[in-house]
Amino acid sequence: MNLIVGIIALINVIYTFFGTNSTASILMFDVNIWVYRLFWTLLAAGCFYAHFKKTNKAVD
């Protein structure tokens, strides 16, 4: 599940570079597009980290 959420978050970050919006919405709050990208990047990194940590633990 972490891998799927991480991929969706990464796609969301990439998709924001193709738009012309300067703001985006996080939990019904308008924020700067860079804050939005940072939020989704951190979410993706956390999901990928959790996934790879779990798979490495299963291998050991």
N, C-alpha and C positions, 0 to 999 in steps of 0.2 A: 504494500500500500504506500509506503514511503517513497518508493521509486516512481510510482504513478503521479503522486502529488508533486514530487520534485520536477518531473518532466513537464507537467502542466504549468507549474510556476515559472520554469525557464522559458517555455513557449510564450507565456504572458509577458515576460520581460522583453523578449525579442520583438514581440508584436507591437509594443509601445514605441519602438523606434521607427515604425512605418506610419504612424499617425502624426497629426499636426497639433495635438492637444498639449497645452502647457500645464494642465491640471488633470487629476484623476481622483477617483473616489475610493476611500478605504473605510469600510463600515459607516457609510453615509456621511463621511467628512471629506471635503475637498482638500487635497494636498498637492504640493508641487509634484511634477512628474518625476523628478529625481528621487524624492522621498518614496514615491510609489514604487519606482524601480528598485530602490534599496530594500524596501520591505519585501518584495517578491524575491529578490536575489537572496536575502538572508533566509527566507522560508525555503527556497530551493536548496541552498547549501546545507541547511539543517536537516532536510529530508534525505539528501544524498549521503550526508555524514552518518545519519542513523541507519540507513539501509546498508552501507558498506561496513559499518561497525558490526551490525547484526550478521552479515554474511561472513565476515572474517572470524567472528566468534564461533559460528557454526562449523567452519572449516577446521578450527583448532581442536 
